[in-house]
């Protein structure tokens, strides 16, 4: 029985690395094996008992809204929130604060594909304040987040795009479960060296405040659909 019933999906960006492929649609609506990436995510969530979904839209928002509507065709209830200012992954999550209310929620980027059974595990947040999905040696850690944890998989640090040798082989896989306490740390975010408010900074601060932030190793297939080459490989 899943304990989390809500999910927030980030689908506001254009996906500039996709070049012409996203001229008319946002990246999360690109087709992988005949279905939009976002539909794969929503079907996985629904199978795990997570049926109340907030999609944060921005670029070409109408494409997402016209496809999914109120979610009833997909066995879910979908609402939308629009991101107007693109100022980082931290502030965009703050847009879901009223949707989450007092409830825990799963958060996924709209271009991350995982094996569906992982959503069941993320929905069972238990006594944790947050769950952070990880993959070992899943590509270039310097392009994403390096997750540092102890022998019990408790997260101790999270370094976005580390410079120099990464201190850990564990890669932030881009799907999370949070309790509403994350919003307290998002509210305190400062601009990162890249000039953005970054969710990973809030997660690190949450962990280092003494809260229980647990890493969870994803099983099976995982893909960050970040560029045309990855998209083409998935569709072979």
KEKE-657286 format. One record per residue (C-alpha): residue in three letters; chain; x, y, z. Coordinates in steps of 0.5 Angstrom, whole numbers. Example, Ala and Ser with C-alpha at 12.3 -4.5 7.8 and 13.67 -1.06 7.14 Angstrom:
BEGIN
<nuti residuo="ala" cadena="A" xx="25" yy="-9" zz="16"/>
<nuti residuo="ser" cadena="A" xx="27" yy="-2" zz="14"/>
This chain:
BEGIN
<nuti residuo="unk" cadena="A" xx="0" yy="0" zz="0"/>
<nuti residuo="unk" cadena="A" xx="3" yy="6" zz="-2"/>
<nuti residuo="unk" cadena="A" xx="3" yy="12" zz="3"/>
<nuti residuo="unk" cadena="A" xx="4" yy="18" zz="-2"/>
<nuti residuo="unk" cadena="A" xx="-2" yy="20" zz="-6"/>
<nuti residuo="unk" cadena="A" xx="1" yy="26" zz="-10"/>
<nuti residuo="unk" cadena="A" xx="6" yy="28" zz="-15"/>
<nuti residuo="unk" cadena="A" xx="9" yy="34" zz="-18"/>
<nuti residuo="unk" cadena="A" xx="12" yy="33" zz="-25"/>
<nuti residuo="unk" cadena="A" xx="17" yy="39" zz="-28"/>
<nuti residuo="unk" cadena="A" xx="15" yy="40" zz="-35"/>
<nuti residuo="unk" cadena="A" xx="16" yy="47" zz="-36"/>
<nuti residuo="unk" cadena="A" xx="23" yy="48" zz="-40"/>
<nuti residuo="unk" cadena="A" xx="24" yy="48" zz="-47"/>
<nuti residuo="unk" cadena="A" xx="30" yy="43" zz="-47"/>
<nuti residuo="unk" cadena="A" xx="35" yy="47" zz="-52"/>
<nuti residuo="unk" cadena="A" xx="39" yy="41" zz="-53"/>
<nuti residuo="unk" cadena="A" xx="34" yy="38" zz="-57"/>
<nuti residuo="unk" cadena="A" xx="35" yy="43" zz="-62"/>
<nuti residuo="unk" cadena="A" xx="29" yy="43" zz="-67"/>
<nuti residuo="unk" cadena="A" xx="26" yy="37" zz="-64"/>
<nuti residuo="unk" cadena="A" xx="23" yy="42" zz="-59"/>
<nuti residuo="unk" cadena="A" xx="21" yy="47" zz="-64"/>
<nuti residuo="unk" cadena="A" xx="13" yy="46" zz="-63"/>
<nuti residuo="unk" cadena="A" xx="13" yy="42" zz="-56"/>
<nuti residuo="unk" cadena="A" xx="16" yy="42" zz="-50"/>
<nuti residuo="unk" cadena="A" xx="22" yy="36" zz="-48"/>
<nuti residuo="unk" cadena="A" xx="17" yy="32" zz="-44"/>
<nuti residuo="unk" cadena="A" xx="12" yy="31" zz="-49"/>
<nuti residuo="unk" cadena="A" xx="18" yy="28" zz="-54"/>
<nuti residuo="unk" cadena="A" xx="16" yy="21" zz="-56"/>
<nuti residuo="unk" cadena="A" xx="20" yy="15" zz="-53"/>
<nuti residuo="unk" cadena="A" xx="17" yy="8" zz="-56"/>
<nuti residuo="unk" cadena="A" xx="11" yy="11" zz="-58"/>
<nuti residuo="unk" cadena="A" xx="9" yy="15" zz="-52"/>
<nuti residuo="unk" cadena="A" xx="11" yy="22" zz="-49"/>
<nuti residuo="unk" cadena="A" xx="16" yy="21" zz="-44"/>
<nuti residuo="unk" cadena="A" xx="11" yy="25" zz="-39"/>
<nuti residuo="unk" cadena="A" xx="6" yy="19" zz="-40"/>
<nuti residuo="unk" cadena="A" xx="11" yy="14" zz="-38"/>
<nuti residuo="unk" cadena="A" xx="12" yy="17" zz="-32"/>
<nuti residuo="unk" cadena="A" xx="4" yy="18" zz="-30"/>
<nuti residuo="unk" cadena="A" xx="3" yy="11" zz="-32"/>
<nuti residuo="unk" cadena="A" xx="8" yy="9" zz="-27"/>
<nuti residuo="unk" cadena="A" xx="6" yy="13" zz="-22"/>
<nuti residuo="unk" cadena="A" xx="-1" yy="11" zz="-23"/>
<nuti residuo="unk" cadena="A" xx="1" yy="4" zz="-22"/>
<nuti residuo="unk" cadena="A" xx="4" yy="5" zz="-15"/>
<nuti residuo="unk" cadena="A" xx="-3" yy="9" zz="-13"/>
<nuti residuo="unk" cadena="A" xx="0" yy="16" zz="-14"/>
<nuti residuo="unk" cadena="A" xx="-6" yy="19" zz="-18"/>
<nuti residuo="unk" cadena="A" xx="-6" yy="26" zz="-15"/>
<nuti residuo="unk" cadena="A" xx="-1" yy="30" zz="-20"/>
<nuti residuo="unk" cadena="A" xx="1" yy="37" zz="-21"/>
<nuti residuo="unk" cadena="A" xx="5" yy="39" zz="-27"/>
<nuti residuo="unk" cadena="A" xx="9" yy="45" zz="-27"/>
<nuti residuo="unk" cadena="A" xx="8" yy="48" zz="-34"/>
<nuti residuo="unk" cadena="A" xx="12" yy="53" zz="-38"/>
<nuti residuo="unk" cadena="A" xx="14" yy="53" zz="-45"/>
<nuti residuo="unk" cadena="A" xx="9" yy="51" zz="-50"/>
<nuti residuo="unk" cadena="A" xx="4" yy="49" zz="-44"/>
<nuti residuo="unk" cadena="A" xx="-2" yy="48" zz="-48"/>
<nuti residuo="unk" cadena="A" xx="1" yy="42" zz="-51"/>
<nuti residuo="unk" cadena="A" xx="2" yy="39" zz="-45"/>
<nuti residuo="unk" cadena="A" xx="-5" yy="41" zz="-42"/>
<nuti residuo="unk" cadena="A" xx="-9" yy="39" zz="-49"/>
<nuti residuo="unk" cadena="A" xx="-6" yy="32" zz="-48"/>
<nuti residuo="unk" cadena="A" xx="-7" yy="30" zz="-41"/>
<nuti residuo="unk" cadena="A" xx="-13" yy="35" zz="-40"/>
<nuti residuo="unk" cadena="A" xx="-16" yy="34" zz="-32"/>
<nuti residuo="unk" cadena="A" xx="-12" yy="27" zz="-32"/>
<nuti residuo="unk" cadena="A" xx="-19" yy="23" zz="-32"/>
<nuti residuo="unk" cadena="A" xx="-17" yy="19" zz="-39"/>
<nuti residuo="unk" cadena="A" xx="-11" yy="17" zz="-35"/>
<nuti residuo="unk" cadena="A" xx="-14" yy="15" zz="-29"/>
<nuti residuo="unk" cadena="A" xx="-11" yy="21" zz="-25"/>
<nuti residuo="unk" cadena="A" xx="-13" yy="28" zz="-23"/>
<nuti residuo="unk" cadena="A" xx="-8" yy="33" zz="-26"/>
<nuti residuo="unk" cadena="A" xx="-8" yy="40" zz="-24"/>
<nuti residuo="unk" cadena="A" xx="-3" yy="45" zz="-27"/>
<nuti residuo="unk" cadena="A" xx="2" yy="51" zz="-25"/>
<nuti residuo="unk" cadena="A" xx="5" yy="55" zz="-29"/>
<nuti residuo="unk" cadena="A" xx="13" yy="57" zz="-29"/>
<nuti residuo="unk" cadena="A" xx="13" yy="64" zz="-31"/>
<nuti residuo="unk" cadena="A" xx="21" yy="66" zz="-29"/>
<nuti residuo="unk" cadena="A" xx="26" yy="60" zz="-31"/>
<nuti residuo="unk" cadena="A" xx="30" yy="61" zz="-25"/>
<nuti residuo="unk" cadena="A" xx="32" yy="54" zz="-23"/>
<nuti residuo="unk" cadena="A" xx="30" yy="48" zz="-20"/>
<nuti residuo="unk" cadena="A" xx="29" yy="50" zz="-13"/>
<nuti residuo="unk" cadena="A" xx="24" yy="56" zz="-14"/>
<nuti residuo="unk" cadena="A" xx="20" yy="52" zz="-19"/>
<nuti residuo="unk" cadena="A" xx="19" yy="47" zz="-14"/>
<nuti residuo="unk" cadena="A" xx="16" yy="52" zz="-9"/>
<nuti residuo="unk" cadena="A" xx="10" yy="53" zz="-14"/>
<nuti residuo="unk" cadena="A" xx="7" yy="46" zz="-12"/>
<nuti residuo="unk" cadena="A" xx="7" yy="48" zz="-5"/>
<nuti residuo="unk" cadena="A" xx="0" yy="50" zz="-4"/>
<nuti residuo="unk" cadena="A" xx="-2" yy="43" zz="-8"/>
<nuti residuo="unk" cadena="A" xx="2" yy="39" zz="-3"/>
<nuti residuo="unk" cadena="A" xx="-1" yy="42" zz="3"/>
<nuti residuo="unk" cadena="A" xx="1" yy="38" zz="9"/>
<nuti residuo="unk" cadena="A" xx="2" yy="32" zz="5"/>
<nuti residuo="unk" cadena="A" xx="9" yy="28" zz="2"/>
<nuti residuo="unk" cadena="A" xx="9" yy="28" zz="-5"/>
<nuti residuo="unk" cadena="A" xx="14" yy="25" zz="-11"/>
<nuti residuo="unk" cadena="A" xx="18" yy="30" zz="-15"/>
<nuti residuo="unk" cadena="A" xx="20" yy="28" zz="-22"/>
<nuti residuo="unk" cadena="A" xx="23" yy="32" zz="-27"/>
<nuti residuo="unk" cadena="A" xx="19" yy="31" zz="-34"/>
<nuti residuo="unk" cadena="A" xx="25" yy="28" zz="-38"/>
<nuti residuo="unk" cadena="A" xx="27" yy="22" zz="-33"/>
<nuti residuo="unk" cadena="A" xx="25" yy="15" zz="-35"/>
<nuti residuo="unk" cadena="A" xx="26" yy="10" zz="-29"/>
<nuti residuo="unk" cadena="A" xx="23" yy="3" zz="-29"/>
<nuti residuo="unk" cadena="A" xx="16" yy="3" zz="-26"/>
<nuti residuo="unk" cadena="A" xx="17" yy="-1" zz="-20"/>
<nuti residuo="unk" cadena="A" xx="21" yy="4" zz="-17"/>
<nuti residuo="unk" cadena="A" xx="15" yy="9" zz="-16"/>
<nuti residuo="unk" cadena="A" xx="12" yy="4" zz="-11"/>
<nuti residuo="unk" cadena="A" xx="19" yy="4" zz="-7"/>
<nuti residuo="unk" cadena="A" xx="19" yy="12" zz="-7"/>
<nuti residuo="unk" cadena="A" xx="12" yy="12" zz="-5"/>
<nuti residuo="unk" cadena="A" xx="14" yy="9" zz="1"/>
<nuti residuo="unk" cadena="A" xx="17" yy="14" zz="5"/>
<nuti residuo="unk" cadena="A" xx="16" yy="11" zz="12"/>
<nuti residuo="unk" cadena="A" xx="20" yy="16" zz="17"/>
<nuti residuo="unk" cadena="A" xx="24" yy="19" zz="12"/>
<nuti residuo="unk" cadena="A" xx="24" yy="27" zz="11"/>
<nuti residuo="unk" cadena="A" xx="26" yy="26" zz="4"/>
<nuti residuo="unk" cadena="A" xx="28" yy="20" zz="-1"/>
<nuti residuo="unk" cadena="A" xx="33" yy="21" zz="-7"/>
<nuti residuo="unk" cadena="A" xx="34" yy="16" zz="-12"/>
<nuti residuo="unk" cadena="A" xx="41" yy="15" zz="-14"/>
<nuti residuo="unk" cadena="A" xx="44" yy="11" zz="-20"/>
<nuti residuo="unk" cadena="A" xx="52" yy="8" zz="-19"/>
<nuti residuo="unk" cadena="A" xx="57" yy="10" zz="-25"/>
<nuti residuo="unk" cadena="A" xx="51" yy="12" zz="-29"/>
<nuti residuo="unk" cadena="A" xx="55" yy="17" zz="-33"/>
<nuti residuo="unk" cadena="A" xx="59" yy="23" zz="-32"/>
<nuti residuo="unk" cadena="A" xx="57" yy="26" zz="-25"/>
<nuti residuo="unk" cadena="A" xx="60" yy="32" zz="-27"/>
<nuti residuo="unk" cadena="A" xx="54" yy="34" zz="-31"/>
<nuti residuo="unk" cadena="A" xx="49" yy="32" zz="-25"/>
<nuti residuo="unk" cadena="A" xx="49" yy="31" zz="-18"/>
<nuti residuo="unk" cadena="A" xx="54" yy="27" zz="-14"/>
<nuti residuo="unk" cadena="A" xx="51" yy="24" zz="-8"/>
<nuti residuo="unk" cadena="A" xx="55" yy="23" zz="-2"/>
<nuti residuo="unk" cadena="A" xx="52" yy="18" zz="3"/>
<nuti residuo="unk" cadena="A" xx="54" yy="14" zz="9"/>
<nuti residuo="unk" cadena="A" xx="54" yy="6" zz="10"/>
<nuti residuo="unk" cadena="A" xx="47" yy="6" zz="11"/>
<nuti residuo="unk" cadena="A" xx="45" yy="10" zz="5"/>
<nuti residuo="unk" cadena="A" xx="44" yy="16" zz="9"/>
<nuti residuo="unk" cadena="A" xx="45" yy="22" zz="5"/>
<nuti residuo="unk" cadena="A" xx="51" yy="27" zz="8"/>
<nuti residuo="unk" cadena="A" xx="52" yy="31" zz="2"/>
<nuti residuo="unk" cadena="A" xx="50" yy="33" zz="-5"/>
<nuti residuo="unk" cadena="A" xx="54" yy="37" zz="-10"/>
<nuti residuo="unk" cadena="A" xx="51" yy="40" zz="-16"/>
<nuti residuo="unk" cadena="A" xx="56" yy="39" zz="-22"/>
<nuti residuo="unk" cadena="A" xx="62" yy="38" zz="-18"/>
<nuti residuo="unk" cadena="A" xx="69" yy="40" zz="-21"/>
<nuti residuo="unk" cadena="A" xx="75" yy="36" zz="-20"/>
<nuti residuo="unk" cadena="A" xx="75" yy="28" zz="-18"/>
<nuti residuo="unk" cadena="A" xx="68" yy="27" zz="-15"/>
<nuti residuo="unk" cadena="A" xx="68" yy="24" zz="-8"/>
<nuti residuo="unk" cadena="A" xx="63" yy="19" zz="-10"/>
<nuti residuo="unk" cadena="A" xx="60" yy="14" zz="-16"/>
<nuti residuo="unk" cadena="A" xx="53" yy="16" zz="-14"/>
<nuti residuo="unk" cadena="A" xx="49" yy="20" zz="-19"/>
<nuti residuo="unk" cadena="A" xx="43" yy="24" zz="-17"/>
<nuti residuo="unk" cadena="A" xx="38" yy="20" zz="-21"/>
<nuti residuo="unk" cadena="A" xx="33" yy="26" zz="-21"/>
<nuti residuo="unk" cadena="A" xx="27" yy="23" zz="-18"/>
<nuti residuo="unk" cadena="A" xx="25" yy="24" zz="-10"/>
<nuti residuo="unk" cadena="A" xx="20" yy="24" zz="-5"/>
<nuti residuo="unk" cadena="A" xx="19" yy="30" zz="0"/>
<nuti residuo="unk" cadena="A" xx="15" yy="32" zz="6"/>
<nuti residuo="unk" cadena="A" xx="13" yy="39" zz="6"/>
<nuti residuo="unk" cadena="A" xx="19" yy="41" zz="10"/>
<nuti residuo="unk" cadena="A" xx="23" yy="41" zz="4"/>
<nuti residuo="unk" cadena="A" xx="19" yy="48" zz="3"/>
<nuti residuo="unk" cadena="A" xx="22" yy="51" zz="9"/>
<nuti residuo="unk" cadena="A" xx="29" yy="50" zz="6"/>
<nuti residuo="unk" cadena="A" xx="27" yy="52" zz="-1"/>
<nuti residuo="unk" cadena="A" xx="25" yy="59" zz="2"/>
<nuti residuo="unk" cadena="A" xx="32" yy="60" zz="4"/>
<nuti residuo="unk" cadena="A" xx="36" yy="58" zz="-2"/>
<nuti residuo="unk" cadena="A" xx="41" yy="63" zz="-5"/>
<nuti residuo="unk" cadena="A" xx="43" yy="64" zz="-12"/>
<nuti residuo="unk" cadena="A" xx="48" yy="58" zz="-14"/>
<nuti residuo="unk" cadena="A" xx="55" yy="60" zz="-17"/>
<nuti residuo="unk" cadena="A" xx="51" yy="58" zz="-24"/>
<nuti residuo="unk" cadena="A" xx="46" yy="64" zz="-22"/>
<nuti residuo="unk" cadena="A" xx="40" yy="59" zz="-20"/>
<nuti residuo="unk" cadena="A" xx="36" yy="57" zz="-14"/>
<nuti residuo="unk" cadena="A" xx="38" yy="50" zz="-14"/>
<nuti residuo="unk" cadena="A" xx="34" yy="44" zz="-11"/>
<nuti residuo="unk" cadena="A" xx="40" yy="40" zz="-9"/>
<nuti residuo="unk" cadena="A" xx="42" yy="46" zz="-5"/>
<nuti residuo="unk" cadena="A" xx="36" yy="45" zz="-1"/>
<nuti residuo="unk" cadena="A" xx="36" yy="38" zz="0"/>
<nuti residuo="unk" cadena="A" xx="43" yy="38" zz="2"/>
<nuti residuo="unk" cadena="A" xx="41" yy="43" zz="7"/>
<nuti residuo="unk" cadena="A" xx="35" yy="39" zz="9"/>
<nuti residuo="unk" cadena="A" xx="40" yy="33" zz="10"/>
<nuti residuo="unk" cadena="A" xx="45" yy="37" zz="14"/>
<nuti residuo="unk" cadena="A" xx="40" yy="40" zz="19"/>
<nuti residuo="unk" cadena="A" xx="39" yy="33" zz="22"/>
<nuti residuo="unk" cadena="A" xx="33" yy="31" zz="18"/>
<nuti residuo="unk" cadena="A" xx="33" yy="24" zz="15"/>
<nuti residuo="unk" cadena="A" xx="35" yy="24" zz="8"/>
<nuti residuo="unk" cadena="A" xx="35" yy="17" zz="5"/>
<nuti residuo="unk" cadena="A" xx="38" yy="15" zz="-2"/>
<nuti residuo="unk" cadena="A" xx="35" yy="10" zz="-6"/>
<nuti residuo="unk" cadena="A" xx="38" yy="6" zz="-11"/>
<nuti residuo="unk" cadena="A" xx="34" yy="5" zz="-17"/>
<nuti residuo="unk" cadena="A" xx="33" yy="-2" zz="-20"/>
<nuti residuo="unk" cadena="A" xx="33" yy="-3" zz="-28"/>
<nuti residuo="unk" cadena="A" xx="33" yy="2" zz="-33"/>
<nuti residuo="unk" cadena="A" xx="34" yy="9" zz="-32"/>
<nuti residuo="unk" cadena="A" xx="35" yy="15" zz="-37"/>
<nuti residuo="unk" cadena="A" xx="36" yy="22" zz="-37"/>
<nuti residuo="unk" cadena="A" xx="33" yy="24" zz="-44"/>
<nuti residuo="unk" cadena="A" xx="38" yy="30" zz="-44"/>
<nuti residuo="unk" cadena="A" xx="40" yy="30" zz="-52"/>
<nuti residuo="unk" cadena="A" xx="38" yy="28" zz="-59"/>
<nuti residuo="unk" cadena="A" xx="43" yy="22" zz="-58"/>
<nuti residuo="unk" cadena="A" xx="40" yy="19" zz="-52"/>
<nuti residuo="unk" cadena="A" xx="33" yy="20" zz="-55"/>
<nuti residuo="unk" cadena="A" xx="35" yy="16" zz="-61"/>
<nuti residuo="unk" cadena="A" xx="38" yy="10" zz="-57"/>
<nuti residuo="unk" cadena="A" xx="32" yy="10" zz="-53"/>
<nuti residuo="unk" cadena="A" xx="28" yy="9" zz="-59"/>
<nuti residuo="unk" cadena="A" xx="32" yy="4" zz="-63"/>
